[in-house]
Amino acid sequence: MGAVKSHVEGNTLVVERSFRASRELVFEAFSSPTHLESWWGPAGWKTEVRTFAFEPGGTWHYKMTCVDKNQGDYYGMESWGKSTFVEITPHRKIVYTDAFSDADGNINSDFPVMTITNEFLDIPHGTLLVSRSEFSDVESLEKVVETGAVEGFASQLERLDAIVSR
């Protein structure tokens, strides 16, 4: 249904993608560890959820592993992430902090921590996801964009679309 659109507003990266699926279904894909493991992460990466407490103050700690031999030096690489949920409005909005971490859940201070607000909006024939990643400053935003984060997020939203549009 939709290509990913992105733009920058100050120190916030805004990414939008539409889905041919109900708002409830798209929201559920973000709110269950089983669902997240099936689509989270760029193509060629497998996600494993270590902890997941979907409530304000709850944390989500996960590992992504590159399982695609065609990705060269990335093959076999692990990347850990840790999020803390701030606000949840069922089927409408999820706000959380997102950071790189280690296997024990310690935040990696070499990378910026961002606050992500995902909004799920009704549109004709589906749902519009508006994801806003807010950084402490423009330099941190640019650092994350340079890592290919927009392309990676676009890739994982393609994976999500393949599931929810079934």
VMD Tcl script that draws the C-alpha trace (Angstrom):
set ca {
  {0.00 0.00 0.00}
  {2.60 2.53 0.88}
  {6.16 3.46 0.42}
  {7.88 4.87 3.45}
  {7.98 8.65 3.60}
  {10.40 10.39 5.92}
  {11.41 13.91 6.79}
  {13.16 15.79 9.57}
  {11.51 18.36 11.85}
  {14.30 19.95 13.90}
  {15.73 17.13 16.05}
  {12.91 14.70 15.18}
  {12.90 12.10 12.41}
  {9.36 11.47 11.13}
  {8.64 8.24 9.24}
  {5.21 7.41 7.78}
  {3.93 4.18 6.23}
  {0.41 3.05 5.38}
  {-0.90 -0.50 5.71}
  {-3.93 -2.31 4.27}
  {-4.91 -3.52 7.72}
  {-6.97 -2.30 10.65}
  {-5.47 0.06 13.21}
  {-6.05 -2.61 15.87}
  {-4.08 -5.21 13.91}
  {-1.14 -2.90 13.19}
  {-1.05 -1.81 16.86}
  {-1.11 -5.45 18.02}
  {1.97 -6.15 15.87}
  {3.85 -3.61 18.06}
  {2.44 -4.81 21.39}
  {3.25 -8.54 21.51}
  {6.70 -10.17 21.72}
  {5.59 -13.01 19.43}
  {4.46 -10.56 16.75}
  {7.59 -8.41 17.13}
  {9.88 -11.42 16.71}
  {8.21 -12.14 13.36}
  {8.97 -8.74 11.79}
  {11.17 -6.46 13.92}
  {14.58 -5.69 12.44}
  {15.75 -5.21 8.86}
  {15.46 -7.98 6.27}
  {17.98 -10.75 6.93}
  {17.96 -10.18 10.70}
  {16.22 -12.33 13.34}
  {14.89 -10.77 16.53}
  {14.74 -12.55 19.86}
  {12.86 -10.91 22.76}
  {14.59 -11.32 26.13}
  {12.07 -9.34 28.24}
  {8.82 -7.60 27.32}
  {6.50 -5.77 29.73}
  {4.00 -3.79 27.66}
  {2.98 -1.19 30.25}
  {4.17 2.30 31.21}
  {7.53 1.85 32.94}
  {7.91 -1.66 31.48}
  {10.94 -2.60 29.43}
  {11.55 -4.43 26.19}
  {15.03 -5.95 25.84}
  {15.87 -7.73 22.61}
  {18.65 -9.08 20.41}
  {18.84 -8.87 16.62}
  {21.18 -11.27 14.80}
  {22.11 -11.11 11.12}
  {21.20 -14.50 9.63}
  {21.71 -13.56 5.96}
  {25.05 -14.81 4.60}
  {24.69 -12.32 1.70}
  {25.14 -9.42 4.14}
  {28.90 -10.08 4.28}
  {30.59 -8.76 7.41}
  {27.22 -8.31 9.13}
  {26.49 -12.06 8.99}
  {26.42 -13.40 12.55}
  {26.59 -9.90 14.06}
  {24.42 -9.24 17.13}
  {22.80 -5.95 18.05}
  {21.03 -5.48 21.40}
  {18.34 -2.91 22.11}
  {16.44 -1.80 25.18}
  {13.25 0.23 25.27}
  {11.21 1.58 28.16}
  {7.51 2.23 27.59}
  {6.38 5.72 28.63}
  {2.77 5.95 27.43}
  {0.37 3.46 25.84}
  {-3.04 4.35 24.44}
  {-4.49 1.07 23.10}
  {-4.80 0.97 19.30}
  {-3.82 4.68 19.06}
  {-0.35 5.49 20.42}
  {2.84 3.99 21.91}
  {5.58 6.22 23.36}
  {8.89 4.70 24.44}
  {12.57 5.43 24.84}
  {14.87 3.40 22.60}
  {18.57 2.74 23.12}
  {21.35 0.39 22.08}
  {22.33 -1.91 24.94}
  {24.38 -4.98 25.77}
  {23.18 -8.50 26.54}
  {22.66 -7.53 30.20}
  {20.50 -4.53 29.31}
  {23.11 -1.86 30.09}
  {22.60 1.17 27.82}
  {25.42 1.84 25.31}
  {26.30 5.51 25.85}
  {28.17 5.68 22.49}
  {24.78 5.94 20.76}
  {21.97 8.42 21.35}
  {18.85 7.48 23.28}
  {15.72 8.54 21.42}
  {12.10 8.96 22.38}
  {9.81 7.32 19.85}
  {6.13 8.12 19.45}
  {4.18 5.74 17.20}
  {0.70 6.89 16.25}
  {-1.80 4.63 14.51}
  {-4.32 6.58 12.42}
  {-7.37 5.44 10.46}
  {-7.19 6.11 6.71}
  {-9.39 4.82 3.88}
  {-8.68 1.08 3.44}
  {-6.25 0.83 6.33}
  {-3.92 2.43 8.83}
  {-1.28 5.14 8.70}
  {1.64 4.65 11.08}
  {3.37 7.92 11.99}
  {6.60 7.25 13.87}
  {8.45 10.21 15.41}
  {11.98 9.61 16.75}
  {13.04 12.55 18.89}
  {16.73 13.07 19.63}
  {18.43 15.33 22.17}
  {20.08 17.26 19.33}
  {20.42 17.40 15.54}
  {23.92 15.83 15.63}
  {22.54 12.69 17.33}
  {19.77 12.48 14.73}
  {22.31 12.78 11.89}
  {24.51 10.08 13.48}
  {21.62 7.61 13.53}
  {20.45 8.51 10.00}
  {24.03 7.90 8.75}
  {23.88 4.32 10.12}
  {21.09 3.58 7.63}
  {18.34 3.67 10.26}
  {15.68 4.99 7.85}
  {16.40 2.23 5.31}
  {16.47 -0.36 8.10}
  {13.14 0.83 9.50}
  {11.64 0.90 5.98}
  {12.83 -2.69 5.50}
  {11.24 -3.90 8.72}
  {7.97 -2.10 7.91}
  {7.95 -4.05 4.62}
  {8.22 -7.23 6.70}
  {5.35 -6.02 8.92}
  {3.22 -5.22 5.86}
  {3.71 -8.75 4.52}
  {2.20 -10.07 7.76}
  {-0.66 -7.64 8.46}
  {-1.88 -7.41 4.87}
  {-2.50 -11.16 4.68}
}
mol new
graphics top color blue
foreach p $ca { graphics top sphere $p radius 0.5 }
foreach p [lrange $ca 0 end-1] q [lrange $ca 1 end] { graphics top cylinder $p $q radius 0.2 }
display resetview
